């Protein structure tokens, strides 16, 4: 029996390409795992009205963790149009399966490292080595939304005096996306950030929000961060606003180590940070809960490149490295990151985004040789 059972979820588009590349490296390492196929993605929305079938949820219950490729998501109207004709008008509502997984499995911590590996021609600056901790289940991505606005919801919200004028537009013309945050989730994500900083020798943790405007939710995040910070002597808490932080991150990214934010602001920060170290082709992520984790590159499904064997697999390789870290397989993690760094520095196998002509498979094979 294999040591690990890994749910294998290529998903959509280039998810299949980069997962095939990951398998080349996993096989070269002789990683002791059984890879269990699990359905997820746009084709299952179109054919079944559910991008995360219940059978996949059952598979996850019997695996150690999951490795995930990429997902296609589209706005509500486009999603409805692509449903199979027999499913239309049956009450099916599209919801991002990766967001659903995060909430269903309480994968509360999203960890996104952004590191400038020497020799990468796409690095904005050398010396960048930061990590974004993103709260993964609440905030602006919590999914509590309304359009049109139900009368009962409007009436309940009218306890706030600033809400009443919106009713003049007509409730059919009002859309609401909520930003719901809890003290417990704020405390958890900030604690994860401080623990990581302590373990890896970072001297600062930067909490990023917008409490001067989002006074209640942003204020809750910042106040909670201050309380958590008291437990970690020697690590300084920095507080920044999301707009200013984006400017400072571009100007002096080397000043930052561990950053922490709610769901949407964390998403913005991590994509910006990825752009500083080569783009989403180098952006890995871990969705971590108390007992389970899902690992994914953050680049999306890029349909126009699907099946062309040309996209950069480095994000997927670094995602596998995060999986090794979580599993406690430190030797595998170190060997894989060292091989990735070596291939980047040598520059012999580069995909189109790095100015080269190597295929996804060729880059994966070069990394495998370095192992």
Secondary structure, 3 states (H helix, E strand, C coil): CCCEEEEEEEECCCHHHHHHHHHHHHHHHCCCEEEEECCCCHHHHHHHCCCCCHHHHHHHHCCCEEEEEECCCCCHHHHHHHCCHHHCCCCCCCCCHHHHHHHHCCCCEEEEEEECCCCCCCECCCCCEEEEEEECCCECCCCCEECCCCHHHHHHHCCCCCCHHHHHHCHHHCCEECCECCHHHHHHHHHHHHHHHHHHCCCEEEEEECCCCCCCHHHHHHHHHHHHHCCCCCCEEEEEEHHHHHHHHHHCHHHCCEEEECHHHHHHHHHHHHHHECCHHHCEEEEECCCCEEEEECCCCCHHHCCCCCCCCHHHHHHHHHHHHHHCCHHHHHHHHHHHHHHHHHCCCCCHHHCCCCCHHHHHHHHHHHC
